[in-house]
Amino acid sequence: MTVDKCVTACINAGYQVSGLEYGTECYCGNAIVLGGAPAPADSQCNMACGGNSAQKCGAGNRMSIYATGTLTTYDVPAPQKTNLPGKWEYKGCISEGPDKRLWKWQIILTNTNSAPECLSKCSKFGYMAGGMEYGTECYCGDVVDIDANGGLPKPEADCKTTCPGDPRYVCGGGSRISYYAWSLDDPLYKWTYATGNDAGSYKFFVPGVVVPLITTVGVNGKVTFLEKHGTGAPNSTGAYELDPSQAGNFTGAWRTMKGLKTDVFCSAGITLPDKVGRQINIGGWSGTSTFGIRTYWPDGSPGSPSTNDWQEDADNVHLQKGRWYPSAVTLSNGSMLVMGGQDGSNGNPVPSLELVPQVGPVINLDFLQRTNPNNLYPFLTVLPGGGIFVGYYNEARILDPVTFDTVRTLPQIPGNVNNPGAGRTYPLEGTAMVFPQKAPYTEPVTMLICGGSTVGNALANDNCVTIQPENPASNWTIERMPSQRVMPCIAALPDGTYLIANGAKQGVAGFGLANTPNFNAVLYDPTKPLNQRMTVMANTTIARLYHSEAILLQDGRVLISGSDPQDGKNPEEYRVEVFEPPYALSGLPKPTYTITNKDWAYSQSVTVTVTSGNTANMKASLMGAVSSTHGNSMGQRTFFPEFSCAGNTCTVVAPPNNKVCPPGWFQLFLLDNGIPSNSVWVRIGGDPASIGNWPPSNAFTKPGL
């Protein structure tokens, strides 16, 4: 060792101060810390350098110091108790648990760790406890974790490691945490813990005949279940229809459907805006299946038999590109946009979009190519300004509805506290919804995305994020969830709230890739103040993991189905449940009504006759037809239209245009003091793309215009 070697090594490593001790030891830093002070005399640094005996390299407990610029000296560091961000307060030095860490959320801040740096990250993601350990490690969590994981108070002297981001202060020590807590006088979140009927209830509904991967409530009041090939019995057709009105009669509840010619495994689905509300299923697993286009014309009614089957002509009616894990959405002009996917099971990306019925070529999307494979089943929504919102991986943007060029790239979607890049779409699967749109439809629309997971350690996200994508100044807002959740499902309820259910607390989407099922339901109410919107609801006893679904029934309950984890621990799940929201358990009577006009033009005033209920406080909601798969509720929209009554004769005014409300089918609910009626299906906006005359194949029965 020589002076030159030590100084050069420190400068090359980016440090401003170098020190030599015991003749052969070189130290680097940016300041003198831990109360280091000048020795009484330079002569005390009298030990020859090991590499040059003519030079002096400190001595025992003496250092020869060299610096560039002004030399800064710090006293012995202490816990930082002032100038803390927000409402953070220092609580003391505590130990790690005897066999596990107090908090799972770890952030390594090699050069910048300090109390303000660490705690700002914790509070941003809603954690009200946090601290620093080993100097460079930042942890976030909850106060209750300390007792739960065996943390204990320790002497202040045990926390003595200097913070690299501010050497004046300590950042814990070996298995010791400098512990801080957010003041309870102004908590970061207020969750409600509901009890009794206010918590809702899971209820066994009907024994199943299939493990569905996609469910759709039809305009005939029944629910289609589609399964991947090989999940069910060897003779399964892959398609079934459930009549909820016959739930107590197994034979009458289920109808075997036919007509599928290719495998619908991990396909997309929506309800078409034609006059009979045909369902369409798009894409599939491998080979010809990935190009699949299949339709079903819902017939019959609750309690009345249906006879129609799925129809498919794989040779003549198909996508331009094969797609496994695609998404679909109805555009303002009534046609369908299909986006993303892979060309088969774990195959090459298909980073493009196309229109159905076919108009023009496939359009390649560089942002899907760049973010493969973490962008499957992207979230798609038509915005009131006409653009198309696309949420994928941890990014989002708005596309022009004609050219499909990007018109605005939104800020990156936040992930979780120790991995801001955690994702939201398959396989890092979260769930998404559009906030309710209310007449006169002047407020910017808000997108909600909940859950997801991370690449690598697969820590599931424990937050929801929101943004107003058409507001140029808008950024993502983070709201902590009561628990971690990957592979969640979300169902919009007619009162404007959202039920978050299903999923796991650890892992990613796929077969055998997640564990610790999340049995709890959460109700999200966007009318409440930010960070007070979530209510912890009832629990189920059934694990709902990969390939589970949640959809709104016409009686206001939520149908919960599926789970195909193939993990050796949790079964393929045939049982079907319903979640009964609090309004279904209130004991109050439902309002009832009759309606004649079920095919509405935009801005049309439509008469409904209320046959029971108090019209003084009544309002209406319109709930879009949904296909539920992989956390994606394709077709979801919630509208609270203009509504007025004169006696028992009430008027609903349809949304104003095809951008605010793309054409399609909606469940019309009337709500009497929050208690919804049974719904009636209505169509809004007609069939501007003439879908009723499509596809051009005799294998399909077409309803016409």
C-alpha positions, 0 to 999 in steps of 0.5 A: 500500500502507498498513499498514491494507490489509496488516493487513486483507488478512492477517487476512481470509486467516486469518493472525496476522502481517503485514509490510511491506517496500520500501514497497509489499510486504505479507507474511502468516504466522503467525510470524517464520521463517527466523531473522528477528530485531529490527533494531537500531533501529525507525528502520531501517524508514524507507521511506514506504508507497506508499499513505500517505506518513505511514506507514512500510512497512519498508525494504530487507531490513527489515519493519514487523511487525504481529501479533495475539496473541503473536508467535512467532519461529523460528530458521533451519529444519533437517531434523526428526530427532527426534519422528518417527512410528513407525520413520522416520529422516531420510536427507538431501536428495536430488534429483528424477529428471532426467525424472520424479518419484521417487515417484508418490504425491503429496499436497498439504498446503498449510497442514499439511505437516511430516515427521510429517504426511507420513510418517504418511500414507505409513506408514499405506498401507505405504510405507517411503520418503517426503519433502517437496518445495517446502514443501507437497508430500508424497511416498510410495514405496519406497527402490528408486524413488530409484535407479530414477528417478535421484535423487541425494544433494544438499547439505543447504543445497539443502533450505531451504523451510520446512514450513507445518505446522511452521516450525522444520523444512524440507520440501525445496526446488525439485526437492529432497526432504527424504528419510526412510526407515522402519527395516528393523529393523521393516519395514511389510510382508514380502512373499514372493517365491516361486520354482520350484514354490512360485510356481505356474505359468500354463499354456495350457489350451485355445483359446477360442471366445468372449471371456467376460464371465461364467464359472460352474463348474457342478455338472456339472463344466463351465464356462459362458461367456457373452459380450456381443452382438457380441464373437464371430463373427457367428453366435455364440449368446453361450453356450458350455460348456467341459468341462475334462476334454476340454481336449486335444480342442478339438472335445470341449471346447466345446459351443455352447449356445442359448436366449439371447433377450436380451443378457447384456452386464454381467449378474449370475449365481449358482447356485441352491439347487434340487436340480439347481444351475441357473445363473441370469443376471440383467440385461443391456445395453439395453432388454428385456435389462436385465430379463432372467432366464435359467436353465440346468440343468447336465446331463451330466458330465466327458467325457459330453455335455451337451444342455440349453440356456439358457431365457428368457421375456422377456415373462413372467419378468423383473425389476421394474427393468431392470439393467445392472451389477447384483449378486446373492446368495442370501439365508438364506431361499433367495431371491435379492437383486438390487441396483443397476445402470443402466437401460441402457448408461451410463444412469440409475442404478437405485439399488434392490434387489428379490427374485427370485422377486418378493416385494414392490416394489422398495426404493429405496436412497439410498446408491446414488443418492448414490454413482452411478456409482461403485457398480456391481456392489456386493459382497454377502455374507450375514453370520452374524448375518443381516445383508447386507454391501454394499460399494459405491464407497468405502463399506459398510454392513449391511442388515436381511435383512427390511426392508433398512434400514441397521442399521450404516454401516461406516467409509469404505473407505480408498482410496490414500494420495493419495486416501482416497476412491478406489473399489472397485466398477465402474468403479473396479473392485476385487475382494472375498472373504469370509475362510474360516469355520471350525467352530465358527463363533464368530469374526467373519467378515472381508471382504477387498477388494483393488485399485480406482482413483481418479476423475480421475487413475485411479491404481490402488490398491495395497492390500487392506483388511479388516474384521470388519463385525459387530464394532462396534469394527472398522475397516478395516485396510490391507495394501500389495499388491506392485503396483497393480491395477485390474480384478483377479479373485480366486479362493478356493482349497481350502486357504484362500488366495486367488489375486489375478490379472488387471487393470491397473496404471493406469486404470479399468474399461471399454473402452480406459480402462486400461493397463499390464497386471498380469501377476503373480499374488499369493497371499494367505494369511489365516493369516499375520500381518498385512502378511506375507500376500502372496506374489508368484507366477508371471507370465503373458504374456497381458494380462487386462484388462476382462472377464476372469475367474478361477474354481476348477475341481474339480481345484483349479486356477484357470481364467483367461479373457477380456479385452476391452479394445478399446484398440488395443493388447491383443487380445480374448483367446480363449485360456484358461489355468489357474493351477496353485497350488503344491499342484498342482505338488508332485508329491504324490498327491492324496487320494481319497474317495467320498461317497454323501450329497450333499444335506446338512441343516444340522448334519448329520454326513455320512460320507465314505470316504477311499480314499487319503491320510493321514487323520491330518492331513486336513481338509475345505473347502467352496467355494461355487459362483461366477460370476466377472465384473467382479472380483465372485465372486458366491456365493463362500464358504469353509468349514472344517467340523468333520472327524474320522476313524476309520481311513478312515471320516471325518465332515464336519459341515455348517455349523449354519444358514442365516445362517452358510451360506446354502443353496446348492451347494459343492465338497467338497475333502479336504486331506492336508497341504495337497494337495486332492483333486478335489472333489465337489459337495454341496448344503447347506440345501435349497431353502427358497424352493421355487426348484425350482418357479420360474419360473411359465412353461412356457418353463422346465424346473423340477426340482421340490423 
